Every structure is written in structure tokens, then in C-alpha cells.
Amino acid sequence: MKTPQVKPDWAAGIYIGNGTIALRDGKVTLDNEGVVAPPVSYAPMFNFGDTETQGNAQRFATRQEAYDSAQDRYRVWTMPTGFYVAETNDPVNYRRENGADVSNTTNIIGD
């Protein structure tokens, strides 16, 4: 018997077993009550052609910060064909300040 092929509902994701939901941009783990845990951070992502998607290690606290960061980079890069924001379970490590990406890690040399 063939398994029916159903177009995924990417807005809600698809339960793939063992407490994991497959989303278009990755996986989300269910909490102890079986509810999808909210994302911890948001990642700027870039499309290159029809099949390649890449991001980096930047993670923002809000979707808007990640979107603004991606939009700024997309405007000056020549290779990406599009951009979007992906929800992640990674810790936040960047913020937007005065229209620029600012690392939450302080690198102080000397005293």
C-alpha cells in the first residue's frame, strides 16, 4: 500500500515522531506537555537561487531585528536572490542598535 502524499502545512509543521516537529526551516522540539515551545531567537536567512539557503551564527531576540538585519545585508550583497527569518532554539547573541547589528558579547582588551 502506498503512503498518501500530503502537501505539508508549513505554518503548523508536521509531527515526525519522538517529540519533534518538522518545519520548513528546521525542527522544533515539543515541551513536556506536548506543546510547541516558542522560539528562543530568530535568524536572518538568505536564498541563493531556487535551491540553496544559507544563514550565519547571528541570532536576534525579535523577528523584526532579524528581518531588519537580513534586509540591510540583502541590499548590499549581490549573490542572494531573497531573504527571510527563521525561528531557532539558539540563544540570542545579537541585537539591533541604531540600524546596525551589535554583538551581545563584549570583547574588552586591557584595562
N, C-alpha and C positions, 0 to 999 in steps of 0.2 A: 504494500500500500504506500502510495506517495504521500509525503508530508505536504499539506497545503502551504502555498507561498502567500504570505500576507505582507502587504506593504507596511513597514514599521511606522508606528505613531511616535515620531521623534520628540514630540512635545512632552510625552509622558515617559518615554523609554520603553524597553522591553525587559521583563524579568528573565534572566538567563540561568537562574539557579544559584544556590549557595549564598543567598543574601546579596546578589549583585544584579544591578540593572544596567543594561547596555544603553548608552546614549550615543547620539551621532558623534560627539566629540570625546568620548571616553566612557568610563564606568563610574557609577555612584554606588556606595555601599549603603545598605539599609541600616537604620538604627536598631536598638534592641526590641522595639515594638513593631518592627517591620515597616516603618515609615521612611521614605527617602530623606536622608539627612540633608539639610541645606548646604550649599557650597560654602567652603571656607574662604575662597578667593576667586578672582576672575583673571583669566589670561588672555592677552592680546594674541590673536592668531591670524596667519596670512595664507592666502591661496596663491599657488603658483601654477597657472594653467588649470586644466579641468580635474586633475587627479592628485596633485600634491598640496599638502597643508603643513605648515611649519609654525612653531612658536618659539619662545625662548623661556628663560627662567623667571621673567618678571611676573609677579602676582600682585593684584590690587584688591583692596577691600571692597570696592564697589564696581558694578558693571560699567557705570559711567566713566570712572577713572580708566579702566582697561580700554573702553571704546575710544576715549579721547587720545590715549597713548597710541593705539593702533592707527587711528585716523591721522595723527601727526606724522607717524613714520610712513604710512602709505602714501602720503602726499609728496614725500621726497625720494622714496625708493622708486626704482624703475622696473624691477622684476615682478612684484606681486600683481596679481590680477584682481584681488579683492581682499577683504579682511572681515573678521568677526570676533566675538568674545566668547570664550569657553569657560564654563563653570569648572572649578577644580577643588580638590580637597587638600591642596598645598597651603602652607602658611603664607600670610601676606608678607611681602618683602619690599614693596614699592608703594609710593603714594604720588598723587599729582599735586604740585605746588606751583602756582603762578604759571600754568601752562607747560610745565616741564615734569619729567619723571624724576623722582627723588628716591634714592635707596633708603630703606629704614635702618640699614647697617651703617653705623658711624665708624669711619676709619680715621682715627686721630693719631698722628705721628708726633712723638716727642711731647714735651710739656713745657 
